[in-house]
């Protein structure tokens, strides 16, 4: 059983080092910037939606309470 595990690790290491095509660093950098910008925009959008719903619900509950 242990021998099979060692063979699996060796095969996985060989696959990752010799057969996988890794992206270039400039591509990784560009995609990281894209993800960061998208995350910031999405966060702002979610915050705005949250603010609108909160304002609406506060006004609605205030209207019902009075």
C-alpha angles and dihedrals in degrees: 000000000000091000091056090052092051091049090050092052091048092049092047091049092049091048092051096045103038109023107033117088106219120203120252118259094248090055091048090050093050093047091048090054091048091051092047093050093046091048091051093048092046091049091052090048092051091048091052093049089048091051093049093049092045092050092046094049093046090052091045094050091045090052092049094046094054 
